[in-house]
């Protein structure tokens, strides 16, 4: 699977069903070469005059399932 394949999937929390955002980057463990986390772009908040929030990091252990269209994560 390529990063571009992951970037096209929605990230959804299994805790509250919320769409968390889109993957913009991955972090790689330099020692093992494995993906350690996904970096998800934060949404813009309309109530804060389109102020950008901080990006979210999802650890690989928090990923429950990677499906055809969605990545389910344990993050609230």
Phi and psi restraints in degrees (range 20) as a CNS / XPLOR table:
assign (resid 1 and name C) (resid 2 and name N)
       (resid 2 and name CA) (resid 2 and name C) 1.0 -98.7 20.0 2
assign (resid 2 and name N) (resid 2 and name CA)
       (resid 2 and name C) (resid 3 and name N) 1.0 159.1 20.0 2
assign (resid 2 and name C) (resid 3 and name N)
       (resid 3 and name CA) (resid 3 and name C) 1.0 -57.9 20.0 2
assign (resid 3 and name N) (resid 3 and name CA)
       (resid 3 and name C) (resid 4 and name N) 1.0 -38.8 20.0 2
assign (resid 3 and name C) (resid 4 and name N)
       (resid 4 and name CA) (resid 4 and name C) 1.0 -62.5 20.0 2
assign (resid 4 and name N) (resid 4 and name CA)
       (resid 4 and name C) (resid 5 and name N) 1.0 -31.3 20.0 2
assign (resid 4 and name C) (resid 5 and name N)
       (resid 5 and name CA) (resid 5 and name C) 1.0 -66.3 20.0 2
assign (resid 5 and name N) (resid 5 and name CA)
       (resid 5 and name C) (resid 6 and name N) 1.0 -40.3 20.0 2
assign (resid 5 and name C) (resid 6 and name N)
       (resid 6 and name CA) (resid 6 and name C) 1.0 -69.2 20.0 2
assign (resid 6 and name N) (resid 6 and name CA)
       (resid 6 and name C) (resid 7 and name N) 1.0 -36.9 20.0 2
assign (resid 6 and name C) (resid 7 and name N)
       (resid 7 and name CA) (resid 7 and name C) 1.0 -65.5 20.0 2
assign (resid 7 and name N) (resid 7 and name CA)
       (resid 7 and name C) (resid 8 and name N) 1.0 -21.0 20.0 2
assign (resid 7 and name C) (resid 8 and name N)
       (resid 8 and name CA) (resid 8 and name C) 1.0 -86.1 20.0 2
assign (resid 8 and name N) (resid 8 and name CA)
       (resid 8 and name C) (resid 9 and name N) 1.0 -2.2 20.0 2
assign (resid 8 and name C) (resid 9 and name N)
       (resid 9 and name CA) (resid 9 and name C) 1.0 -98.8 20.0 2
assign (resid 9 and name N) (resid 9 and name CA)
       (resid 9 and name C) (resid 10 and name N) 1.0 146.3 20.0 2
assign (resid 9 and name C) (resid 10 and name N)
       (resid 10 and name CA) (resid 10 and name C) 1.0 -77.6 20.0 2
assign (resid 10 and name N) (resid 10 and name CA)
       (resid 10 and name C) (resid 11 and name N) 1.0 142.3 20.0 2
assign (resid 10 and name C) (resid 11 and name N)
       (resid 11 and name CA) (resid 11 and name C) 1.0 -100.6 20.0 2
assign (resid 11 and name N) (resid 11 and name CA)
       (resid 11 and name C) (resid 12 and name N) 1.0 118.3 20.0 2
assign (resid 11 and name C) (resid 12 and name N)
       (resid 12 and name CA) (resid 12 and name C) 1.0 -124.6 20.0 2
assign (resid 12 and name N) (resid 12 and name CA)
       (resid 12 and name C) (resid 13 and name N) 1.0 134.0 20.0 2
assign (resid 12 and name C) (resid 13 and name N)
       (resid 13 and name CA) (resid 13 and name C) 1.0 -79.0 20.0 2
assign (resid 13 and name N) (resid 13 and name CA)
       (resid 13 and name C) (resid 14 and name N) 1.0 130.3 20.0 2
assign (resid 13 and name C) (resid 14 and name N)
       (resid 14 and name CA) (resid 14 and name C) 1.0 -79.7 20.0 2
assign (resid 14 and name N) (resid 14 and name CA)
       (resid 14 and name C) (resid 15 and name N) 1.0 -10.5 20.0 2
assign (resid 14 and name C) (resid 15 and name N)
       (resid 15 and name CA) (resid 15 and name C) 1.0 -77.3 20.0 2
assign (resid 15 and name N) (resid 15 and name CA)
       (resid 15 and name C) (resid 16 and name N) 1.0 -47.3 20.0 2
assign (resid 15 and name C) (resid 16 and name N)
       (resid 16 and name CA) (resid 16 and name C) 1.0 -127.6 20.0 2
assign (resid 16 and name N) (resid 16 and name CA)
       (resid 16 and name C) (resid 17 and name N) 1.0 3.7 20.0 2
assign (resid 16 and name C) (resid 17 and name N)
       (resid 17 and name CA) (resid 17 and name C) 1.0 75.4 20.0 2
assign (resid 17 and name N) (resid 17 and name CA)
       (resid 17 and name C) (resid 18 and name N) 1.0 6.9 20.0 2
assign (resid 17 and name C) (resid 18 and name N)
       (resid 18 and name CA) (resid 18 and name C) 1.0 -76.2 20.0 2
assign (resid 18 and name N) (resid 18 and name CA)
       (resid 18 and name C) (resid 19 and name N) 1.0 141.3 20.0 2
assign (resid 18 and name C) (resid 19 and name N)
       (resid 19 and name CA) (resid 19 and name C) 1.0 -80.4 20.0 2
assign (resid 19 and name N) (resid 19 and name CA)
       (resid 19 and name C) (resid 20 and name N) 1.0 117.2 20.0 2
assign (resid 19 and name C) (resid 20 and name N)
       (resid 20 and name CA) (resid 20 and name C) 1.0 -81.0 20.0 2
assign (resid 20 and name N) (resid 20 and name CA)
       (resid 20 and name C) (resid 21 and name N) 1.0 -36.4 20.0 2
assign (resid 20 and name C) (resid 21 and name N)
       (resid 21 and name CA) (resid 21 and name C) 1.0 150.1 20.0 2
assign (resid 21 and name N) (resid 21 and name CA)
       (resid 21 and name C) (resid 22 and name N) 1.0 -159.7 20.0 2
assign (resid 21 and name C) (resid 22 and name N)
       (resid 22 and name CA) (resid 22 and name C) 1.0 -116.4 20.0 2
assign (resid 22 and name N) (resid 22 and name CA)
       (resid 22 and name C) (resid 23 and name N) 1.0 144.9 20.0 2
assign (resid 22 and name C) (resid 23 and name N)
       (resid 23 and name CA) (resid 23 and name C) 1.0 -72.6 20.0 2
assign (resid 23 and name N) (resid 23 and name CA)
       (resid 23 and name C) (resid 24 and name N) 1.0 129.3 20.0 2
assign (resid 23 and name C) (resid 24 and name N)
       (resid 24 and name CA) (resid 24 and name C) 1.0 -114.3 20.0 2
assign (resid 24 and name N) (resid 24 and name CA)
       (resid 24 and name C) (resid 25 and name N) 1.0 -16.5 20.0 2
assign (resid 24 and name C) (resid 25 and name N)
       (resid 25 and name CA) (resid 25 and name C) 1.0 -165.0 20.0 2
assign (resid 25 and name N) (resid 25 and name CA)
       (resid 25 and name C) (resid 26 and name N) 1.0 166.9 20.0 2
assign (resid 25 and name C) (resid 26 and name N)
       (resid 26 and name CA) (resid 26 and name C) 1.0 -128.8 20.0 2
assign (resid 26 and name N) (resid 26 and name CA)
       (resid 26 and name C) (resid 27 and name N) 1.0 152.4 20.0 2
assign (resid 26 and name C) (resid 27 and name N)
       (resid 27 and name CA) (resid 27 and name C) 1.0 -108.1 20.0 2
assign (resid 27 and name N) (resid 27 and name CA)
       (resid 27 and name C) (resid 28 and name N) 1.0 134.0 20.0 2
assign (resid 27 and name C) (resid 28 and name N)
       (resid 28 and name CA) (resid 28 and name C) 1.0 -111.5 20.0 2
assign (resid 28 and name N) (resid 28 and name CA)
       (resid 28 and name C) (resid 29 and name N) 1.0 135.8 20.0 2
assign (resid 28 and name C) (resid 29 and name N)
       (resid 29 and name CA) (resid 29 and name C) 1.0 -73.0 20.0 2
assign (resid 29 and name N) (resid 29 and name CA)
       (resid 29 and name C) (resid 30 and name N) 1.0 116.0 20.0 2
assign (resid 29 and name C) (resid 30 and name N)
       (resid 30 and name CA) (resid 30 and name C) 1.0 -65.1 20.0 2
assign (resid 30 and name N) (resid 30 and name CA)
       (resid 30 and name C) (resid 31 and name N) 1.0 -27.9 20.0 2
assign (resid 30 and name C) (resid 31 and name N)
       (resid 31 and name CA) (resid 31 and name C) 1.0 -76.9 20.0 2
assign (resid 31 and name N) (resid 31 and name CA)
       (resid 31 and name C) (resid 32 and name N) 1.0 -40.3 20.0 2
assign (resid 31 and name C) (resid 32 and name N)
       (resid 32 and name CA) (resid 32 and name C) 1.0 -104.1 20.0 2
assign (resid 32 and name N) (resid 32 and name CA)
       (resid 32 and name C) (resid 33 and name N) 1.0 -20.6 20.0 2
assign (resid 32 and name C) (resid 33 and name N)
       (resid 33 and name CA) (resid 33 and name C) 1.0 79.0 20.0 2
assign (resid 33 and name N) (resid 33 and name CA)
       (resid 33 and name C) (resid 34 and name N) 1.0 7.1 20.0 2
assign (resid 33 and name C) (resid 34 and name N)
       (resid 34 and name CA) (resid 34 and name C) 1.0 -90.5 20.0 2
assign (resid 34 and name N) (resid 34 and name CA)
       (resid 34 and name C) (resid 35 and name N) 1.0 154.7 20.0 2
assign (resid 34 and name C) (resid 35 and name N)
       (resid 35 and name CA) (resid 35 and name C) 1.0 -70.2 20.0 2
assign (resid 35 and name N) (resid 35 and name CA)
       (resid 35 and name C) (resid 36 and name N) 1.0 127.2 20.0 2
assign (resid 35 and name C) (resid 36 and name N)
       (resid 36 and name CA) (resid 36 and name C) 1.0 -99.0 20.0 2
assign (resid 36 and name N) (resid 36 and name CA)
       (resid 36 and name C) (resid 37 and name N) 1.0 -29.6 20.0 2
assign (resid 36 and name C) (resid 37 and name N)
       (resid 37 and name CA) (resid 37 and name C) 1.0 -163.4 20.0 2
assign (resid 37 and name N) (resid 37 and name CA)
       (resid 37 and name C) (resid 38 and name N) 1.0 162.6 20.0 2
assign (resid 37 and name C) (resid 38 and name N)
       (resid 38 and name CA) (resid 38 and name C) 1.0 -107.6 20.0 2
assign (resid 38 and name N) (resid 38 and name CA)
       (resid 38 and name C) (resid 39 and name N) 1.0 139.4 20.0 2
assign (resid 38 and name C) (resid 39 and name N)
       (resid 39 and name CA) (resid 39 and name C) 1.0 -103.4 20.0 2
assign (resid 39 and name N) (resid 39 and name CA)
       (resid 39 and name C) (resid 40 and name N) 1.0 122.8 20.0 2
assign (resid 39 and name C) (resid 40 and name N)
       (resid 40 and name CA) (resid 40 and name C) 1.0 -111.1 20.0 2
assign (resid 40 and name N) (resid 40 and name CA)
       (resid 40 and name C) (resid 41 and name N) 1.0 130.2 20.0 2
assign (resid 40 and name C) (resid 41 and name N)
       (resid 41 and name CA) (resid 41 and name C) 1.0 -67.8 20.0 2
assign (resid 41 and name N) (resid 41 and name CA)
       (resid 41 and name C) (resid 42 and name N) 1.0 131.2 20.0 2
assign (resid 41 and name C) (resid 42 and name N)
       (resid 42 and name CA) (resid 42 and name C) 1.0 -75.0 20.0 2
assign (resid 42 and name N) (resid 42 and name CA)
       (resid 42 and name C) (resid 43 and name N) 1.0 147.3 20.0 2
assign (resid 42 and name C) (resid 43 and name N)
       (resid 43 and name CA) (resid 43 and name C) 1.0 -75.4 20.0 2
assign (resid 43 and name N) (resid 43 and name CA)
       (resid 43 and name C) (resid 44 and name N) 1.0 164.6 20.0 2
assign (resid 43 and name C) (resid 44 and name N)
       (resid 44 and name CA) (resid 44 and name C) 1.0 -91.8 20.0 2
assign (resid 44 and name N) (resid 44 and name CA)
       (resid 44 and name C) (resid 45 and name N) 1.0 139.0 20.0 2
assign (resid 44 and name C) (resid 45 and name N)
       (resid 45 and name CA) (resid 45 and name C) 1.0 -96.0 20.0 2
assign (resid 45 and name N) (resid 45 and name CA)
       (resid 45 and name C) (resid 46 and name N) 1.0 117.6 20.0 2
assign (resid 45 and name C) (resid 46 and name N)
       (resid 46 and name CA) (resid 46 and name C) 1.0 -63.3 20.0 2
assign (resid 46 and name N) (resid 46 and name CA)
       (resid 46 and name C) (resid 47 and name N) 1.0 -39.0 20.0 2
assign (resid 46 and name C) (resid 47 and name N)
       (resid 47 and name CA) (resid 47 and name C) 1.0 -67.1 20.0 2
assign (resid 47 and name N) (resid 47 and name CA)
       (resid 47 and name C) (resid 48 and name N) 1.0 -18.0 20.0 2
assign (resid 47 and name C) (resid 48 and name N)
       (resid 48 and name CA) (resid 48 and name C) 1.0 -107.3 20.0 2
assign (resid 48 and name N) (resid 48 and name CA)
       (resid 48 and name C) (resid 49 and name N) 1.0 32.0 20.0 2
assign (resid 48 and name C) (resid 49 and name N)
       (resid 49 and name CA) (resid 49 and name C) 1.0 55.9 20.0 2
assign (resid 49 and name N) (resid 49 and name CA)
       (resid 49 and name C) (resid 50 and name N) 1.0 46.8 20.0 2
assign (resid 49 and name C) (resid 50 and name N)
       (resid 50 and name CA) (resid 50 and name C) 1.0 62.6 20.0 2
assign (resid 50 and name N) (resid 50 and name CA)
       (resid 50 and name C) (resid 51 and name N) 1.0 28.8 20.0 2
assign (resid 50 and name C) (resid 51 and name N)
       (resid 51 and name CA) (resid 51 and name C) 1.0 -71.4 20.0 2
assign (resid 51 and name N) (resid 51 and name CA)
       (resid 51 and name C) (resid 52 and name N) 1.0 137.3 20.0 2
assign (resid 51 and name C) (resid 52 and name N)
       (resid 52 and name CA) (resid 52 and name C) 1.0 -83.8 20.0 2
assign (resid 52 and name N) (resid 52 and name CA)
       (resid 52 and name C) (resid 53 and name N) 1.0 133.5 20.0 2
assign (resid 52 and name C) (resid 53 and name N)
       (resid 53 and name CA) (resid 53 and name C) 1.0 -86.3 20.0 2
assign (resid 53 and name N) (resid 53 and name CA)
       (resid 53 and name C) (resid 54 and name N) 1.0 175.0 20.0 2
assign (resid 53 and name C) (resid 54 and name N)
       (resid 54 and name CA) (resid 54 and name C) 1.0 -74.1 20.0 2
assign (resid 54 and name N) (resid 54 and name CA)
       (resid 54 and name C) (resid 55 and name N) 1.0 146.9 20.0 2
assign (resid 54 and name C) (resid 55 and name N)
       (resid 55 and name CA) (resid 55 and name C) 1.0 -66.3 20.0 2
assign (resid 55 and name N) (resid 55 and name CA)
       (resid 55 and name C) (resid 56 and name N) 1.0 154.0 20.0 2
assign (resid 55 and name C) (resid 56 and name N)
       (resid 56 and name CA) (resid 56 and name C) 1.0 -108.0 20.0 2
assign (resid 56 and name N) (resid 56 and name CA)
       (resid 56 and name C) (resid 57 and name N) 1.0 139.0 20.0 2
assign (resid 56 and name C) (resid 57 and name N)
       (resid 57 and name CA) (resid 57 and name C) 1.0 -107.5 20.0 2
assign (resid 57 and name N) (resid 57 and name CA)
       (resid 57 and name C) (resid 58 and name N) 1.0 127.7 20.0 2
assign (resid 57 and name C) (resid 58 and name N)
       (resid 58 and name CA) (resid 58 and name C) 1.0 -112.4 20.0 2
assign (resid 58 and name N) (resid 58 and name CA)
       (resid 58 and name C) (resid 59 and name N) 1.0 115.9 20.0 2
assign (resid 58 and name C) (resid 59 and name N)
       (resid 59 and name CA) (resid 59 and name C) 1.0 -68.0 20.0 2
assign (resid 59 and name N) (resid 59 and name CA)
       (resid 59 and name C) (resid 60 and name N) 1.0 148.4 20.0 2
assign (resid 59 and name C) (resid 60 and name N)
       (resid 60 and name CA) (resid 60 and name C) 1.0 -56.2 20.0 2
assign (resid 60 and name N) (resid 60 and name CA)
       (resid 60 and name C) (resid 61 and name N) 1.0 -34.5 20.0 2
assign (resid 60 and name C) (resid 61 and name N)
       (resid 61 and name CA) (resid 61 and name C) 1.0 -67.5 20.0 2
assign (resid 61 and name N) (resid 61 and name CA)
       (resid 61 and name C) (resid 62 and name N) 1.0 -20.3 20.0 2
assign (resid 61 and name C) (resid 62 and name N)
       (resid 62 and name CA) (resid 62 and name C) 1.0 -83.1 20.0 2
assign (resid 62 and name N) (resid 62 and name CA)
       (resid 62 and name C) (resid 63 and name N) 1.0 -9.5 20.0 2
assign (resid 62 and name C) (resid 63 and name N)
       (resid 63 and name CA) (resid 63 and name C) 1.0 -80.1 20.0 2
assign (resid 63 and name N) (resid 63 and name CA)
       (resid 63 and name C) (resid 64 and name N) 1.0 123.9 20.0 2
assign (resid 63 and name C) (resid 64 and name N)
       (resid 64 and name CA) (resid 64 and name C) 1.0 -89.1 20.0 2
assign (resid 64 and name N) (resid 64 and name CA)
       (resid 64 and name C) (resid 65 and name N) 1.0 -44.8 20.0 2
assign (resid 64 and name C) (resid 65 and name N)
       (resid 65 and name CA) (resid 65 and name C) 1.0 -159.1 20.0 2
assign (resid 65 and name N) (resid 65 and name CA)
       (resid 65 and name C) (resid 66 and name N) 1.0 140.8 20.0 2
assign (resid 65 and name C) (resid 66 and name N)
       (resid 66 and name CA) (resid 66 and name C) 1.0 -110.0 20.0 2
assign (resid 66 and name N) (resid 66 and name CA)
       (resid 66 and name C) (resid 67 and name N) 1.0 112.2 20.0 2
assign (resid 66 and name C) (resid 67 and name N)
       (resid 67 and name CA) (resid 67 and name C) 1.0 -103.5 20.0 2
assign (resid 67 and name N) (resid 67 and name CA)
       (resid 67 and name C) (resid 68 and name N) 1.0 -170.4 20.0 2
assign (resid 67 and name C) (resid 68 and name N)
       (resid 68 and name CA) (resid 68 and name C) 1.0 -61.7 20.0 2
assign (resid 68 and name N) (resid 68 and name CA)
       (resid 68 and name C) (resid 69 and name N) 1.0 -43.8 20.0 2
assign (resid 68 and name C) (resid 69 and name N)
       (resid 69 and name CA) (resid 69 and name C) 1.0 -119.0 20.0 2
assign (resid 69 and name N) (resid 69 and name CA)
       (resid 69 and name C) (resid 70 and name N) 1.0 -10.2 20.0 2
assign (resid 69 and name C) (resid 70 and name N)
       (resid 70 and name CA) (resid 70 and name C) 1.0 -142.3 20.0 2
assign (resid 70 and name N) (resid 70 and name CA)
       (resid 70 and name C) (resid 71 and name N) 1.0 150.9 20.0 2
assign (resid 70 and name C) (resid 71 and name N)
       (resid 71 and name CA) (resid 71 and name C) 1.0 -116.4 20.0 2
assign (resid 71 and name N) (resid 71 and name CA)
       (resid 71 and name C) (resid 72 and name N) 1.0 119.8 20.0 2
assign (resid 71 and name C) (resid 72 and name N)
       (resid 72 and name CA) (resid 72 and name C) 1.0 -93.9 20.0 2
assign (resid 72 and name N) (resid 72 and name CA)
       (resid 72 and name C) (resid 73 and name N) 1.0 130.3 20.0 2
assign (resid 72 and name C) (resid 73 and name N)
       (resid 73 and name CA) (resid 73 and name C) 1.0 -130.2 20.0 2
assign (resid 73 and name N) (resid 73 and name CA)
       (resid 73 and name C) (resid 74 and name N) 1.0 153.5 20.0 2
assign (resid 73 and name C) (resid 74 and name N)
       (resid 74 and name CA) (resid 74 and name C) 1.0 -93.2 20.0 2
assign (resid 74 and name N) (resid 74 and name CA)
       (resid 74 and name C) (resid 75 and name N) 1.0 79.7 20.0 2
assign (resid 74 and name C) (resid 75 and name N)
       (resid 75 and name CA) (resid 75 and name C) 1.0 -147.9 20.0 2
assign (resid 75 and name N) (resid 75 and name CA)
       (resid 75 and name C) (resid 76 and name N) 1.0 129.4 20.0 2
